[in-house]
Amino acid sequence: MPTGSRRMAGTPAAERGFTYLALLFTVAIMGVLLTAGGKVWQQIAQREKERELLFVGNQFRRAIGLFYQHTPGAVKVYPLRLEDLLLDPRYPAKQRYLRKIYRDPMTGEAKWGLVPAVGGGFMGVVSLAQDETLKKSNFSLADQAFEGSLSYAEWRFVYTPPK
């Protein structure tokens, strides 16, 4: 065999390029699997954010309820600002209903839409995210109004006083 020949000794002509094709096929399969895995990972992350939104929203609902119930006097009022839940301005001593203004897990910001209350103030919070929800059913009793919601902006965490 002449020196510099491309043909490898002991390798039939039909087997040349097989390793290259096998490598290309393997890379293509890995790409498909990574794409599918990325979609699954994204759904897992979104479901975790939904669970966090439900927790945070219910913390706001509970804090608004406590603010409302602890109103001095007979006429109950809702908070005017989110910061009123951190430090109630109606009392001389520190009165807190929340430890901090939570970030909206869907937007990553501490900005919330406020659900206005009749007579002033706000009676609930809502996420500013317009994304489609993954969770459509099986909500807790307090969140059953969210059944069939299409976006997070429809998940309104509202305190309604008992009658």
C-alpha positions in Angstrom: 0.0 0.0 0.0 1.5 3.4 -0.9 2.4 5.8 1.8 -0.3 8.6 2.2 -3.1 6.4 1.0 -6.5 7.3 2.6 -7.6 3.7 2.9 -6.9 2.2 6.2 -5.4 -1.2 6.3 -7.9 -3.9 7.1 -11.0 -1.6 6.7 -13.3 -2.6 3.8 -14.5 0.3 1.6 -18.1 -0.2 2.7 -17.3 0.6 6.4 -15.7 3.9 5.7 -17.8 6.8 7.1 -19.9 4.5 9.3 -18.4 6.0 12.5 -19.1 9.5 11.2 -22.8 8.7 10.5 -23.2 7.0 13.9 -21.8 10.1 15.5 -24.2 12.4 13.6 -27.2 10.1 14.5 -26.2 10.2 18.2 -25.9 14.0 18.2 -29.4 14.3 16.6 -30.9 11.9 19.1 -29.3 13.8 22.0 -30.7 17.1 20.6 -34.2 15.7 20.5 -33.9 14.4 24.1 -32.5 17.7 25.4 -35.3 19.6 23.8 -37.9 17.3 25.3 -36.2 17.5 28.7 -36.1 21.3 28.5 -39.9 21.5 28.0 -40.5 19.2 30.9 -38.1 21.2 33.1 -39.9 24.4 32.1 -43.3 22.9 33.1 -41.9 21.8 36.4 -40.5 25.3 37.1 -43.9 26.9 36.1 -45.8 24.5 38.4 -43.5 25.5 41.3 -44.1 29.2 40.6 -47.9 28.5 40.6 -47.6 26.9 44.0 -45.6 29.8 45.3 -48.2 32.3 43.8 -51.0 30.5 45.6 -49.1 30.6 48.9 -48.1 34.3 48.6 -51.6 35.3 47.4 -53.2 33.6 50.4 -50.7 35.3 52.7 -51.9 38.6 51.3 -55.5 37.6 51.6 -55.0 36.6 55.3 -53.1 39.9 56.0 -55.9 42.0 54.4 -58.4 40.1 56.5 -56.5 40.7 59.7 -56.1 44.4 58.9 -59.9 44.6 58.2 -60.9 42.7 61.4 -58.5 44.7 63.6 -60.0 48.1 62.6 -60.7 50.1 65.7 -64.3 51.1 66.0 -67.5 49.8 64.4 -66.8 50.8 60.8 -64.3 48.3 59.2 -61.9 49.6 56.6 -59.5 48.0 54.1 -55.8 49.0 53.8 -55.0 51.8 51.5 -51.5 50.7 50.5 -49.6 47.4 50.6 -47.2 49.0 53.1 -50.1 49.3 55.6 -49.9 45.5 55.9 -46.3 45.8 57.1 -47.0 48.5 59.7 -50.6 49.4 60.5 -50.7 53.3 60.6 -53.8 53.2 62.8 -52.0 52.0 65.9 -49.3 53.8 67.9 -47.6 50.5 68.7 -46.2 48.3 65.9 -48.9 46.1 64.4 -47.9 43.9 61.5 -49.9 41.6 59.3 -47.1 40.7 56.8 -43.3 40.4 57.3 -42.6 41.7 53.9 -44.2 42.6 50.5 -43.7 39.4 48.7 -42.5 39.3 45.1 -44.9 38.0 42.5 -43.4 34.7 41.5 -44.7 34.9 38.0 -43.2 38.4 37.2 -40.3 38.4 39.7 -41.3 41.9 40.9 -42.9 43.2 44.1 -45.6 44.9 42.1 -49.2 43.6 42.4 -52.5 44.7 41.0 -54.8 45.8 43.7 -58.5 44.9 43.8 -60.4 48.0 44.9 -62.8 47.8 47.8 -66.1 49.6 48.0 -65.5 52.6 50.3 -61.8 52.9 49.5 -58.6 50.9 49.9 -58.1 47.5 48.4 -59.6 44.1 49.3 -57.2 41.8 47.4 -54.2 41.4 45.2 -53.8 40.0 41.7 -50.7 39.0 39.7 -49.8 41.3 36.8 -48.7 38.3 34.7 -50.8 37.6 31.7 -49.4 34.1 31.0 -51.6 31.1 30.7 -52.0 28.9 33.8 -51.1 25.2 33.9 -53.3 24.6 36.9 -56.9 24.7 35.9 -58.6 22.7 38.7 -58.3 21.0 42.1 -57.9 24.3 44.0 -58.3 24.6 47.8 -61.6 25.8 49.1 -60.4 29.4 49.5 -59.2 29.4 45.9 -62.1 27.6 44.1 -63.0 30.8 42.2 -59.8 30.1 40.2 -61.3 27.0 38.6 -61.1 27.3 34.8 -59.1 30.5 34.8 -57.0 31.0 31.7 -54.4 33.5 33.0 -52.7 34.4 36.3 -54.4 37.8 36.1 -57.7 36.0 36.9 -56.4 34.6 40.2 -57.7 37.3 42.5 -56.8 36.8 46.1 -59.6 38.8 47.7 -60.7 39.0 51.3 -64.4 38.9 51.7 -65.6 39.5 55.3 -68.0 36.9 56.7 -71.6 37.9 57.0 
